[in-house]
Amino acid sequence: MQHDKALKKKIANETSPAERIISSGQAINEAFAQIGERNKDVLLFAEGIDDPSAIYGTTKNLTGIYGKERIIEMPIAENGLCGVAIGAAMAGKRPVISFQRVEFALLAMEQIINNAAKMHYVSNGVHSAPIVLRLVIGRGWGQGPEHSQSLETLFSYIPGLKVLMPTFPGDYKGMLIAAVEDNNPVVIIEHRWTHYVKGHVDSGYYKSDITKPKRITEGNDCTIVATSFSTLDALRAAEILSEVGINVDLFDLRVTRPLQLAEIEKSVKKTGLLLTVDTGYKTLGIGAEIVSQITEKCFKNLKAAPARIGLPDHPTPSSRGYLSGLYPDASKIISQVCNQIGASKEKEDSALKILRDTSANLPIDVPDPAFQGPF
C-alpha cells in the first residue's frame, strides 16, 4: 500500500545502507547469544524457558552457549526466585529474569522494591544488585484483566530502578546488552506485539542509550511523546498527518526511569503543544508525569493545554466485543492533534480517510500487519 511505503521511507533513519532486517524477538535472542558468549557470569531465569515457545522465541537455542547450569527453569515461586537472583547478583553474577507476564512480577514486588532497588543505597555503595527483569505486557485475544496490564508506572515510581520500554528491534538488542552491563537493577518492559516488529539490527555487539527518549519524526506543529506499542500507533498517525500538511515532533520515550525530558522540553518550546500516548492508564500514568513536568517548565510556551491519551479507569475486558474504543490508536491521535492545532474538519476527515483506506480490516485484538516494519 502507498501508506506503508511512505511509512518505511519516513523512518529511514532507523536503518543503515546495508540493511539487516530481523524482528525484535530475534534481536533479543541474538543479544542473549552474544551476551552469553562474552560474559560467563550472566544467568537466565524464567518460568517456561524450556518450553517450545522459549519466551516468545527470545530464549531459543541458547543452551549450547550458556550450558544447563546457566539457564535455570523457575518454579512457580516468583518472590523466592527473585531473592535468589538478587543474592547471586550480590555475589558477582548478572541474572536476567524473564516473566512471561508483568503480573507474575507482582508476586516478587517485595524483593524488587525493598531489596534490589535499595541494595546500593542501604549498603552505602558497598553492594549492588545488577539484575535485569524482563516483564511482558500487552494485549491480544483473551488476555483479559489479569494478563494484559501495562504496569510500567508501578516500577517507574521506585527510586533505585531503571525502567526501559523499547519499541524497535535495534533498541531491543542494544538496550538489553546495556541493561545486562549496568550495575543497577533494570526493568525492561516488552509489549508482546512489538516482538514481531521488524527493522535493521546491527550484527555486532553494541549498547544503546538507556537514559533518554529518541526522536522518531520532526515537525513544528505538535510534540507527541509515546511509549512502547503506542509509538507505532503514533508513528502511523504522524505519517498520515504529514500527508495533509501537519508535521509533528514524535518521540519514542524508551526510558521511564530516569525520566529525562530535556529534548521534549525543547520540542514543546518550539511547537507550543504536547500530546502523550500511553500504553497504560491515563490517570496517574507516565503521560501525566510528563505533562506535569513540561507544564512546569514550558507554561509560557504552551498554546493550548497538553493532552493525554491512555487507557480508561477500569480493567481490560476479556471479550473482543467490549474492547472497541478501549486502546489508544492512530485515529484518536489524529483527531487529538487536529483538535489541538485547530485544523479544519475537512483536514481531519481527510487524514482519517487515509487511515481507513490503508488499515487492515482486523479485529481489535490482532496486530496490524503494517507494524511489521522495517523500522
C-alpha positions as CSV (number, residue, x, y, z in Angstrom):
1,M,0.0,0.0,0.0
2,Q,1.1,3.6,-0.7
3,H,0.9,4.4,3.0
4,D,3.1,1.5,4.1
5,K,5.8,2.7,1.6
6,A,5.7,6.2,2.9
7,L,5.9,4.9,6.5
8,K,9.0,3.0,5.7
9,K,10.6,6.0,4.0
10,K,9.7,8.3,6.9
11,I,11.8,6.3,9.3
12,A,14.7,5.6,7.1
13,N,16.9,7.0,9.9
14,E,16.3,3.8,11.8
15,T,18.1,1.8,9.1
16,S,21.5,1.7,7.6
17,P,22.7,1.4,4.0
18,A,23.4,-2.3,4.5
19,E,20.0,-3.2,6.0
20,R,19.8,-6.4,8.1
21,I,16.1,-6.9,8.8
22,I,15.1,-9.0,11.7
23,S,12.3,-8.9,14.3
24,S,12.5,-7.6,17.9
25,G,12.2,-11.1,19.2
26,Q,15.1,-12.3,17.0
27,A,17.1,-9.2,18.2
28,I,16.6,-10.1,21.8
29,N,17.6,-13.7,21.1
30,E,20.7,-12.5,19.3
31,A,21.6,-10.2,22.2
32,F,21.3,-13.1,24.6
33,A,23.6,-15.3,22.5
34,Q,26.3,-12.6,22.2
35,I,26.0,-11.7,25.9
36,G,26.3,-15.4,26.9
37,E,29.4,-15.8,24.8
38,R,31.1,-12.7,26.3
39,N,30.1,-12.9,30.0
40,K,30.1,-16.2,31.8
41,D,28.5,-14.6,34.9
42,V,25.2,-14.0,33.1
43,L,22.4,-16.4,34.2
44,L,19.0,-16.7,32.6
45,F,16.0,-17.4,34.9
46,A,12.5,-17.9,33.6
47,E,9.2,-19.8,34.0
48,G,8.9,-21.7,30.8
49,I,12.4,-21.1,29.5
50,D,12.5,-24.8,28.4
51,D,9.0,-24.6,26.7
52,P,8.9,-24.8,22.9
53,S,7.8,-21.2,22.8
54,A,11.0,-20.2,24.6
55,I,9.6,-16.9,26.0
56,Y,8.1,-15.9,22.6
57,G,11.2,-17.2,20.9
58,T,13.6,-14.9,22.7
59,T,15.5,-17.6,24.6
60,K,15.5,-20.2,21.8
61,N,18.6,-22.3,21.2
62,L,20.8,-20.8,24.0
63,T,21.7,-24.0,25.8
64,G,24.8,-24.5,23.7
65,I,26.1,-21.1,24.7
66,Y,25.1,-20.9,28.3
67,G,25.0,-24.6,29.3
68,K,22.4,-26.1,31.5
69,E,24.0,-24.6,34.6
70,R,23.3,-21.0,33.5
71,I,19.8,-21.5,32.1
72,I,17.5,-22.0,35.1
73,E,13.9,-23.1,34.9
74,M,11.9,-21.2,37.5
75,P,9.4,-22.8,39.8
76,I,6.1,-21.0,40.5
77,A,7.8,-19.1,43.3
78,E,8.5,-15.6,41.9
79,N,9.4,-13.9,45.2
80,G,11.8,-16.7,46.2
81,L,13.5,-16.9,42.8
82,C,13.9,-13.2,42.6
83,G,15.5,-13.3,46.0
84,V,17.9,-16.0,44.8
85,A,18.7,-13.9,41.8
86,I,19.4,-10.8,43.9
87,G,21.8,-12.9,46.1
88,A,23.5,-14.2,43.0
89,A,23.9,-10.6,41.8
90,M,25.4,-9.5,45.0
91,A,27.9,-12.4,44.7
92,G,29.1,-11.3,41.3
93,K,26.7,-12.9,38.9
94,R,24.4,-11.0,36.4
95,P,21.0,-12.7,36.4
96,V,18.3,-12.0,33.8
97,I,14.8,-12.9,34.9
98,S,12.1,-13.2,32.2
99,F,8.5,-13.1,33.3
100,Q,6.1,-14.0,30.5
101,R,3.5,-11.7,32.1
102,V,4.1,-8.5,34.0
103,E,1.5,-9.7,36.5
104,F,3.9,-12.6,37.6
105,A,6.4,-9.9,38.8
106,L,3.7,-8.6,41.2
107,L,4.4,-11.7,43.4
108,A,8.0,-10.6,43.7
109,M,7.5,-6.9,44.4
110,E,8.8,-7.1,47.9
111,Q,12.2,-8.4,46.6
112,I,12.2,-5.9,43.7
113,I,11.3,-2.8,45.7
114,N,12.8,-3.5,49.1
115,N,15.9,-5.4,48.2
116,A,17.0,-4.9,44.6
117,A,16.2,-1.2,44.3
118,K,17.6,-0.3,47.7
119,M,20.6,-2.5,47.9
120,H,23.2,0.0,46.8
121,Y,21.7,2.8,48.9
122,V,21.3,0.9,52.2
123,S,24.8,-0.5,51.9
124,N,26.4,2.9,51.3
125,G,27.6,1.7,47.9
126,V,29.2,-1.5,49.2
127,H,26.7,-3.8,47.4
128,S,24.8,-3.7,44.2
129,A,22.2,-5.8,42.6
130,P,22.8,-5.9,38.8
131,I,19.8,-7.9,37.8
132,V,17.6,-7.5,34.7
133,L,13.9,-8.2,34.9
134,R,12.1,-8.6,31.6
135,L,8.3,-8.0,32.0
136,V,5.9,-8.7,29.1
137,I,2.9,-6.5,28.7
138,G,0.3,-6.0,26.0
139,R,-3.0,-7.1,24.6
140,G,-4.2,-10.0,22.5
141,W,-7.2,-12.3,22.2
142,G,-8.5,-13.4,25.6
143,Q,-5.7,-11.8,27.7
144,G,-8.3,-10.1,29.9
145,P,-7.9,-8.1,33.1
146,E,-5.2,-10.2,34.6
147,H,-2.8,-10.8,31.7
148,S,-2.9,-7.6,29.6
149,Q,-1.9,-4.9,32.1
150,S,0.6,-2.2,31.4
151,L,2.1,-1.6,34.8
152,E,5.2,0.5,34.0
153,T,4.1,3.2,36.3
154,L,4.4,0.9,39.3
155,F,8.1,0.2,38.6
156,S,8.9,3.7,37.4
157,Y,7.8,5.1,40.7
158,I,10.6,3.3,42.6
159,P,14.0,5.1,43.1
160,G,16.9,2.7,42.5
161,L,15.3,1.0,39.5
162,K,15.9,1.8,35.8
163,V,12.9,1.2,33.6
164,L,13.1,0.7,29.9
165,M,10.4,0.3,27.3
166,P,11.9,-0.5,23.8
167,T,9.8,-0.3,20.7
168,F,12.1,-1.1,17.7
169,P,14.4,-4.1,17.1
170,G,17.7,-2.1,17.1
171,D,16.8,-0.7,20.5
172,Y,15.7,-4.0,21.9
173,K,19.1,-5.6,21.3
174,G,21.2,-2.6,22.3
175,M,19.2,-1.7,25.4
176,L,19.2,-5.4,26.6
177,I,23.0,-5.5,26.3
178,A,23.3,-2.1,28.1
179,A,21.0,-3.3,30.8
180,V,23.0,-6.5,31.5
181,E,26.2,-4.5,31.7
182,D,24.6,-1.9,34.0
183,N,25.4,-2.2,37.7
184,N,21.8,-1.2,38.8
185,P,18.6,-3.3,38.7
186,V,17.0,-2.7,35.3
187,V,13.4,-3.5,34.4
188,I,12.7,-4.0,30.7
189,I,9.0,-3.8,29.8
190,E,8.3,-5.5,26.5
191,H,4.9,-5.2,24.7
192,R,4.3,-8.6,23.2
193,W,3.2,-7.2,19.9
194,T,6.5,-5.3,19.5
195,H,8.3,-8.7,19.4
196,Y,7.1,-9.0,15.8
197,V,8.1,-5.6,14.6
198,K,10.9,-5.9,12.0
199,G,13.8,-3.5,11.4
200,H,17.5,-3.1,10.9
201,V,19.7,-4.5,13.6
202,D,23.5,-4.4,13.6
203,S,25.0,-7.9,13.7
204,G,27.7,-6.8,16.2
205,Y,27.8,-6.4,20.0
206,Y,26.6,-2.9,20.8
207,K,24.9,-0.9,23.6
208,S,22.1,1.5,23.0
209,D,21.4,4.6,25.2
210,I,19.2,3.8,28.3
211,T,18.8,7.3,29.6
212,K,16.6,9.3,27.3
213,P,13.9,9.4,24.6
214,K,14.6,9.2,20.9
215,R,13.1,11.5,18.3
216,I,11.4,9.5,15.5
217,T,9.9,12.2,13.3
218,E,10.4,16.0,13.1
219,G,7.9,18.8,12.8
220,N,6.8,22.2,14.0
221,D,3.1,21.7,14.6
222,C,2.8,19.5,17.7
223,T,5.0,17.4,20.1
224,I,3.9,13.8,20.7
225,V,5.5,11.5,23.3
226,A,4.5,7.8,23.1
227,T,5.6,4.6,24.8
228,S,6.2,1.1,23.5
229,F,3.5,-0.1,21.1
230,S,1.7,3.2,21.3
231,T,4.8,4.6,19.5
232,L,3.8,2.6,16.4
233,D,0.2,4.0,16.5
234,A,1.7,7.5,16.9
235,L,4.1,6.9,14.0
236,R,1.3,5.8,11.7
237,A,-0.7,8.9,12.8
238,A,2.3,11.2,12.2
239,E,2.9,9.8,8.7
240,I,-0.8,10.3,7.8
241,L,-0.9,13.8,9.3
242,S,2.1,14.7,7.2
243,E,0.2,13.8,4.1
244,V,-2.4,16.5,4.9
245,G,0.2,19.1,5.8
246,I,0.6,18.6,9.6
247,N,4.1,17.7,10.8
248,V,4.8,16.6,14.4
249,D,7.8,16.0,16.6
250,L,7.3,12.4,17.7
251,F,9.4,10.9,20.5
252,D,9.7,7.3,21.5
253,L,10.0,7.7,25.2
254,R,12.0,4.4,25.6
255,V,13.0,5.1,29.2
256,T,10.5,5.9,32.0
257,R,13.1,6.0,34.8
258,P,15.3,8.0,34.7
259,L,12.7,10.3,33.1
260,Q,14.9,12.7,31.1
261,L,12.7,15.3,29.3
262,A,15.2,17.9,28.1
263,E,14.7,17.2,24.4
264,I,11.0,17.1,24.8
265,E,11.1,20.4,26.7
266,K,13.0,21.9,23.7
267,S,10.4,20.5,21.3
268,V,7.4,21.9,23.2
269,K,9.1,25.3,23.3
270,K,9.2,25.1,19.5
271,T,5.7,23.6,18.9
272,G,3.8,25.0,21.8
273,L,1.7,21.8,22.0
274,L,2.1,18.5,23.8
275,L,0.3,15.1,23.4
276,T,1.2,12.0,25.3
277,V,0.1,8.5,24.3
278,D,0.4,5.8,27.0
279,T,0.1,2.0,26.8
280,G,-1.1,2.2,30.4
281,Y,-3.7,4.1,32.3
282,K,-4.3,7.7,31.6
283,T,-4.9,8.6,35.2
284,L,-1.6,8.8,37.2
285,G,0.2,7.3,34.2
286,I,3.6,8.1,32.6
287,G,1.9,10.7,30.4
288,A,0.5,12.5,33.5
289,E,4.0,12.9,34.9
290,I,5.4,14.1,31.5
291,V,2.6,16.7,31.2
292,S,3.2,17.9,34.8
293,Q,6.9,18.4,34.3
294,I,6.6,20.0,30.9
295,T,3.9,22.3,32.1
296,E,6.1,23.5,35.0
297,K,9.0,24.3,32.6
298,C,7.1,25.4,29.5
299,F,4.0,27.0,30.8
300,K,4.6,30.3,29.0
301,N,5.3,28.5,25.7
302,L,2.1,26.5,25.6
303,K,-0.5,27.5,23.0
304,A,-3.1,25.1,24.5
305,A,-3.5,22.7,27.3
306,P,-1.4,19.5,27.0
307,A,-3.5,16.4,26.2
308,R,-3.2,12.7,27.2
309,I,-4.4,9.5,25.6
310,G,-4.3,6.3,27.6
311,L,-6.4,3.5,29.0
312,P,-9.7,4.3,30.9
313,D,-10.1,3.6,34.6
314,H,-11.4,0.1,34.5
315,P,-10.0,-3.4,34.0
316,T,-9.5,-4.7,30.5
317,P,-12.4,-6.9,29.3
318,S,-11.6,-10.5,28.0
319,S,-14.3,-10.3,25.4
320,R,-13.4,-8.8,22.0
321,G,-16.9,-7.3,21.9
322,Y,-16.1,-5.0,24.8
323,L,-12.8,-3.7,23.5
324,S,-14.0,-1.2,21.0
325,G,-12.6,2.2,21.8
326,L,-10.5,1.0,24.8
327,Y,-7.0,1.3,23.5
328,P,-5.1,4.3,22.1
329,D,-4.9,4.2,18.3
330,A,-3.9,6.2,15.3
331,S,-7.4,7.6,14.8
332,K,-7.5,9.0,18.4
333,I,-4.1,10.5,17.9
334,I,-5.0,12.1,14.6
335,S,-8.2,13.6,16.0
336,Q,-6.5,14.9,19.1
337,V,-3.6,16.6,17.1
338,C,-6.1,18.2,14.7
339,N,-8.1,19.5,17.7
340,Q,-5.0,20.9,19.4
341,I,-3.7,22.8,16.4
342,G,-7.2,23.9,15.3
343,A,-7.2,22.1,12.0
344,S,-10.3,22.2,9.8
345,K,-12.8,19.4,10.0
346,E,-12.1,18.8,6.3
347,K,-8.4,18.2,7.0
348,E,-9.2,15.9,10.0
349,D,-11.7,13.9,7.9
350,S,-9.1,13.6,5.1
351,A,-6.5,12.2,7.4
352,L,-8.9,9.7,9.0
353,K,-10.0,8.6,5.5
354,I,-6.3,7.9,4.6
355,L,-6.1,5.8,7.8
356,R,-9.2,3.8,7.0
357,D,-8.1,3.2,3.4
358,T,-4.7,1.9,4.5
359,S,-5.6,-0.1,7.6
360,A,-6.1,-3.8,7.6
361,N,-9.6,-4.9,8.4
362,L,-8.6,-6.9,11.5
363,P,-10.2,-7.5,14.9
364,I,-9.1,-5.1,17.6
365,D,-7.1,-7.8,19.4
366,V,-4.9,-8.7,16.4
367,P,-1.9,-6.6,15.5
368,D,-2.0,-4.7,12.3
369,P,0.5,-6.1,9.7
370,A,1.6,-2.5,8.9
371,F,3.6,-2.6,12.1
372,Q,6.0,-5.3,10.8
373,G,8.5,-2.8,9.5
374,P,11.1,-2.3,8.5
375,F,11.6,0.2,11.4
